[in-house]
Amino acid sequence: MHAWRAPRAFDGHRFLPGGATVLVEGERIVGVEPADFAVPHDCPVTAYDATLLPGLVDAHVHLVSDGSVGALERVGVQDDDAIDAQVARSLAAQAAAGVTTVRDLGDRGYRTLPFRDAPGPATPRVVAAGPPITTPGGHCHYLGGEAATDAELTAAVHERADRGVDLVKVMAGGGFLTPGSDMIGAQFAVEALRLVVVTAHDRGLPVLAHAHSAVAIEVALAAGVDGIEHFTGVTADGAVLSDDLLERTAAAGVVVDPTMGNDPAVLALLPTPPPAVVAIMARVGLDIEAFFAQRYVDVGRMRSHGVRVVPGVDAGAAPTKAHGNAWRAVLDLATAGWPLAEALAAGTSGAADACGLAAETGVLRPGLAADLLVVDGDLAADPTALGRPVEVMVRGVPLSA
């Protein structure tokens, strides 16, 4: 047994006024005590003048992609060795930034599953969806998940269940990175998407829907999905999320991931967004600055309407969305008006619960995995400290070990 100690701590739900001494044995937390707790004489203590909290959870990543322009599309023509090498690099970058769990929502060939089933030392745990289900030529079709007929959709779900995925991801609408996909409408009718949901639920799997457009969001809600990614509300008149839509989303208990966490410094260095993105923005009457400003407003409205929100980045999808940006997605909630403790809870205990891991990680509690993050300074006074990791522990193994 050994202990990590800090005078300031956040336990996954609240800041602890007395700091914390977290006792770890093997992969598990065996005790959580105040910072001045007298540990057994034979228990080594590592003390930090910093803030101690659970490791972060990024609820939306693409481990197969490095985030450079066109990287996700290139996965469609890469061999397995190249994909595996990138998955390993992505996981290393996530761990270095304090992320101890990721939910992968789109790979090719189920290449993330071996990393989930046989993780390396101090490697973030992986919740994996495999290739996303999409229409022929639809968003991310190059990842190999195309299906059109009822028989094909049913077979696609069973294939994923048989391969052992943790959830099913379906592209309810088009995407910014797939030219020609429908960003205003929906890729599937309600009946088709409901078939996916019913089949997946029968196999014990939740379903998450990619939906930027308001129409696709409505289809996903009507089909009974468990979560909606992006939830932008794109219409021909711009991004529009009505109060009624937010109320119905909250009432349905659907979990929303607005996929923020963009790095503004990288955005400023980009000469222009990708041409496909520029074309779509022009079509709906938005520029990139107005788009991001509207996102902050809408995420604040999600909270006020009681929508359950978890922060994910869509890491690997674009240059602004690096692996390890989960801390930015958490702070974006705070920028949108969330109290800091609520934003931190969303990115730790809340996201762990949304990933089906509430009994495993996300909280400083005896019996849970020793997934710990130490950040420089007083996080309660300086939220940007979340982006300054000092040490990370994943399942009891320090990253520096």
C-alpha positions in Angstrom: 0.0 0.0 0.0 1.1 3.5 -0.7 -0.5 7.0 -0.5 -0.8 10.1 -2.6 -1.5 13.3 -0.5 -2.4 16.8 -1.4 -3.8 19.8 0.6 -6.5 20.4 -2.1 -8.7 17.8 -3.6 -11.8 17.2 -5.7 -13.4 13.8 -5.2 -15.5 13.6 -8.4 -18.5 15.4 -6.9 -17.2 18.2 -4.7 -14.1 19.9 -3.5 -12.9 18.4 -0.2 -12.1 21.1 2.4 -9.4 19.1 4.1 -7.6 18.0 1.0 -7.0 14.2 0.7 -4.8 11.3 1.4 -5.6 8.6 -1.1 -4.5 5.1 -0.1 -3.8 2.7 -3.0 -3.2 -1.0 -3.0 -2.6 -2.7 -6.3 -5.1 -1.3 -8.8 -7.6 -0.1 -6.2 -8.2 2.8 -3.9 -8.5 1.4 -0.4 -8.9 4.6 1.6 -9.7 8.3 1.2 -8.8 10.4 4.2 -8.0 14.1 4.9 -4.6 15.4 3.9 -3.4 15.3 7.5 -4.3 11.7 8.0 -1.6 9.6 9.8 -0.8 6.7 7.5 0.5 3.4 8.8 4.2 3.6 9.5 5.0 1.2 6.7 3.0 3.0 4.0 5.1 5.3 1.7 3.6 8.7 1.0 4.0 10.9 -2.1 3.0 14.4 -1.1 2.2 17.2 -3.6 1.6 20.9 -3.0 -1.1 20.7 -5.7 -4.7 19.5 -6.3 -5.7 15.8 -6.4 -8.7 14.5 -8.3 -9.9 11.5 -10.2 -8.5 11.0 -13.7 -10.5 12.7 -16.5 -12.8 10.9 -18.9 -13.0 11.9 -22.5 -16.4 10.7 -23.7 -15.7 11.1 -27.4 -12.5 10.1 -29.1 -11.2 8.6 -32.3 -8.0 6.9 -31.3 -7.2 5.8 -34.9 -6.7 9.4 -36.0 -4.0 12.0 -35.0 -6.2 15.0 -35.7 -4.3 16.4 -38.6 -6.3 17.6 -41.6 -7.7 14.6 -43.4 -6.4 12.1 -40.8 -9.7 10.4 -40.0 -10.4 10.0 -43.7 -6.9 8.5 -44.3 -7.7 5.7 -41.8 -9.9 4.2 -44.5 -6.8 3.3 -46.6 -4.2 2.5 -43.8 -3.1 -1.0 -42.9 -3.7 -2.5 -39.5 -0.1 -1.8 -38.3 -0.3 1.9 -39.0 -3.7 2.2 -37.3 -2.5 0.3 -34.2 0.6 2.5 -34.0 -1.6 5.6 -34.0 -4.0 4.1 -31.4 -1.0 3.6 -29.1 0.2 7.2 -29.7 -3.3 8.6 -29.0 -3.6 6.7 -25.7 -0.2 7.9 -24.6 -1.1 11.6 -25.3 -4.4 11.1 -23.4 -2.7 9.7 -20.4 0.0 12.5 -20.4 -2.9 15.0 -20.2 -4.6 13.3 -17.2 -7.2 11.3 -19.1 -7.5 7.8 -17.6 -10.6 6.7 -19.5 -11.7 7.3 -23.1 -14.8 6.3 -25.1 -13.9 5.6 -28.7 -16.8 6.3 -31.0 -15.4 5.3 -34.4 -12.5 3.2 -35.5 -11.9 0.9 -38.4 -11.8 -2.9 -38.3 -12.4 -2.9 -34.5 -8.7 -2.0 -34.0 -9.4 -0.3 -30.6 -10.7 -3.5 -29.0 -7.3 -5.2 -28.4 -6.1 -2.1 -26.6 -9.2 -2.3 -24.4 -8.8 -6.0 -23.7 -5.0 -6.0 -23.1 -4.0 -2.5 -21.9 -0.4 -1.6 -21.3 0.9 -0.1 -18.1 -0.6 3.3 -17.2 -2.7 3.1 -20.4 -6.2 4.7 -20.3 -9.0 2.2 -20.3 -11.0 2.1 -23.5 -14.8 1.9 -24.0 -15.2 1.0 -27.7 -17.9 1.2 -30.3 -16.0 -0.2 -33.3 -16.9 1.2 -36.7 -19.9 3.6 -36.7 -23.0 2.5 -38.6 -23.7 4.9 -41.5 -25.5 5.1 -44.8 -23.7 4.1 -48.1 -21.5 7.1 -48.8 -22.6 8.7 -45.5 -20.6 10.4 -42.8 -17.4 8.4 -42.0 -18.3 5.7 -44.6 -14.6 5.2 -45.1 -14.4 3.5 -41.6 -16.4 0.5 -43.0 -19.8 0.7 -41.3 -22.1 1.3 -44.3 -25.6 -0.3 -44.0 -28.9 0.6 -45.8 -31.6 -2.1 -45.6 -33.3 -3.4 -42.5 -31.4 -6.6 -42.9 -28.1 -4.8 -43.2 -28.7 -2.6 -40.2 -29.7 -5.6 -38.0 -26.6 -7.6 -39.2 -24.4 -4.6 -38.4 -25.6 -4.4 -34.8 -25.2 -8.2 -34.3 -21.7 -8.1 -35.8 -20.7 -5.4 -33.3 -22.3 -7.3 -30.4 -20.6 -10.5 -31.5 -17.2 -8.7 -31.7 -17.7 -7.5 -28.1 -18.2 -3.8 -28.4 -19.4 -1.8 -25.4 -21.9 0.3 -27.4 -23.2 1.0 -30.8 -22.5 4.3 -32.6 -24.8 5.4 -35.5 -24.5 8.4 -37.8 -28.0 9.8 -37.6 -27.0 12.8 -39.7 -24.2 14.1 -41.9 -20.8 15.4 -40.7 -18.6 18.4 -41.3 -15.7 16.1 -42.4 -17.6 14.1 -45.0 -18.4 16.2 -48.1 -21.7 15.4 -49.6 -23.2 14.1 -46.4 -26.5 15.8 -45.3 -25.8 18.4 -42.7 -29.4 19.7 -42.7 -31.4 16.5 -42.8 -31.1 13.0 -41.4 -29.3 9.9 -42.8 -31.8 7.4 -41.5 -35.6 7.4 -41.1 -37.0 7.1 -37.6 -38.1 3.5 -38.3 -34.6 2.4 -39.5 -32.9 4.1 -36.5 -35.4 2.6 -34.1 -34.5 -0.9 -35.5 -30.9 -0.2 -34.7 -31.8 0.8 -31.1 -34.1 -2.1 -30.5 -31.7 -4.6 -31.8 -28.8 -3.1 -29.8 -30.8 -3.0 -26.6 -31.8 -6.6 -27.1 -28.1 -7.4 -27.2 -27.5 -5.3 -24.0 -25.8 -2.4 -25.8 -26.6 1.3 -25.6 -26.8 3.4 -28.8 -25.2 6.8 -29.3 -26.2 8.9 -32.3 -24.1 11.4 -34.1 -26.4 14.3 -34.9 -25.5 17.9 -35.9 -28.7 18.8 -37.6 -31.9 19.6 -35.7 -33.7 17.1 -37.9 -31.2 14.3 -37.1 -31.6 15.1 -33.4 -35.4 14.8 -33.7 -35.0 11.4 -35.4 -32.6 10.2 -32.8 -34.9 11.2 -30.0 -37.9 9.6 -31.7 -35.9 6.4 -32.2 -35.0 6.1 -28.5 -31.2 6.5 -28.5 -29.4 6.7 -25.2 -27.1 9.5 -26.1 -26.6 12.2 -28.8 -23.1 13.4 -29.8 -22.5 17.0 -31.0 -26.2 18.2 -30.7 -25.5 21.3 -32.7 -29.0 22.0 -34.0 -27.9 22.9 -37.6 -30.8 24.1 -39.7 -31.0 26.1 -43.0 -31.3 29.2 -40.7 -28.2 28.5 -38.6 -27.8 26.6 -35.4 -31.2 26.4 -33.6 -31.9 24.5 -30.4 -35.4 25.3 -29.3 -36.4 25.4 -25.6 -39.0 22.7 -26.4 -36.3 20.4 -27.9 -34.1 20.9 -24.9 -37.0 20.1 -22.5 -37.9 16.9 -24.4 -34.2 15.8 -24.4 -34.0 16.3 -20.7 -37.3 14.5 -20.1 -36.1 11.5 -22.2 -33.0 11.2 -20.1 -30.8 11.3 -23.2 -27.2 12.1 -22.5 -25.7 14.9 -24.6 -22.1 15.4 -25.5 -21.5 18.8 -27.2 -18.0 17.8 -28.2 -16.2 21.0 -27.4 -12.6 21.3 -26.1 -11.1 23.0 -29.1 -7.7 24.6 -28.7 -8.1 28.3 -29.7 -4.3 28.7 -30.2 -4.4 26.0 -32.9 -7.6 27.5 -34.4 -5.8 30.8 -34.7 -2.9 29.2 -36.6 -5.1 27.5 -39.2 -5.4 29.6 -42.4 -9.0 28.5 -42.9 -11.1 25.6 -41.8 -11.2 22.7 -44.2 -13.1 23.5 -47.5 -16.0 21.2 -46.6 -16.5 22.9 -43.3 -16.4 26.4 -45.0 -19.0 25.3 -47.5 -21.3 23.9 -44.8 -20.9 27.0 -42.7 -21.7 29.2 -45.6 -24.8 27.1 -46.4 -26.2 27.6 -42.9 -25.1 31.2 -42.6 -22.5 30.8 -39.9 -18.8 31.7 -39.6 -16.5 29.7 -37.2 -16.4 32.4 -34.5 -20.2 32.7 -34.5 -20.5 29.0 -34.4 -18.3 28.6 -31.3 -20.0 31.6 -29.6 -23.4 30.0 -30.1 -22.1 26.7 -28.7 -21.3 28.3 -25.4 -24.8 29.9 -25.2 -26.4 26.6 -26.1 -24.4 24.5 -23.6 -25.4 27.0 -20.9 -29.0 26.5 -21.9 -28.7 22.7 -21.8 -27.8 23.0 -18.1 -30.7 25.4 -17.4 -33.1 23.0 -19.0 -31.8 20.0 -17.1 -30.2 18.2 -20.0 -27.6 15.7 -18.8 -24.3 16.8 -20.4 -20.9 15.0 -20.5 -17.8 16.6 -22.0 -16.1 14.9 -24.9 -13.7 16.4 -27.4 -14.1 14.3 -30.6 -10.4 14.0 -30.1 -8.5 13.1 -33.3 -11.2 14.5 -35.6 -9.5 17.9 -36.4 -6.3 19.9 -35.6 -8.1 21.8 -32.8 -9.2 18.6 -31.2 -6.0 17.0 -29.9 -5.9 13.8 -27.9 -5.6 15.1 -24.3 -7.9 18.1 -24.7 -10.5 16.7 -22.3 -9.5 19.4 -19.7 -10.5 22.0 -22.3 -13.9 20.4 -22.7 -14.4 20.6 -19.0 -13.4 24.2 -18.8 -15.7 25.0 -21.8 -18.6 24.0 -19.6 -17.5 26.5 -17.0 -17.2 29.2 -19.7 -20.7 28.3 -20.7 -21.9 29.2 -17.1 -21.5 25.9 -15.2 -20.2 26.1 -11.7 -16.6 24.7 -11.7 -17.5 21.8 -9.4 -20.4 20.8 -11.7 -18.1 21.0 -14.8 -15.4 18.9 -13.1 -18.1 16.3 -11.9 -19.3 16.1 -15.5 -15.8 15.3 -16.7 -15.1 12.7 -14.0 -18.0 10.9 -12.2 -20.6 12.0 -14.7 -18.7 10.9 -17.8 -17.7 7.6 -16.1 -21.4 6.9 -15.4 -22.3 7.7 -18.9 -19.7 5.2 -20.1 -21.2 2.5 -17.9 -18.2 2.7 -15.5 -19.7 4.3 -12.4 -18.8 1.3 -10.3 -15.2 1.3 -11.6 -13.8 4.9 -11.9 -14.5 8.6 -11.8 -14.6 9.1 -8.0 -12.1 9.1 -5.2 -13.7 6.2 -3.3 -12.5 3.0 -1.7 -13.1 0.0 -4.0 -12.8 2.0 -7.3 -9.9 2.0 -9.6 -6.9 4.1 -8.6 -7.3 6.5 -11.5 -5.8 9.7 -10.1 -4.7 13.1 -11.5 -2.5 15.6 -9.7 -2.6 19.1 -11.2 -0.4 22.1 -10.4 -1.8 24.7 -8.0 -5.2 25.4 -6.5 -7.7 24.1 -9.0 -10.7 25.7 -7.2 -9.0 29.2 -7.5 -7.4 28.7 -10.9 -9.4 26.4 -13.2 -6.6 26.4 -15.8 -4.6 24.3 -13.4 -6.6 21.4 -14.9 -4.3 21.7 -18.0 -1.1 21.4 -15.9 -0.8 17.8 -14.9 1.9 17.0 -12.4 1.4 13.2 -12.2 -1.2 10.7 -13.4 -2.0 7.2 -12.1 -4.0 4.7 -14.2 -5.3 1.6 -12.4 -2.6 2.0 -9.7 0.3 2.6 -12.0 1.9 6.1 -12.1 2.6 7.4 -15.5 6.2 8.2 -14.4 6.8 4.7 -13.2 
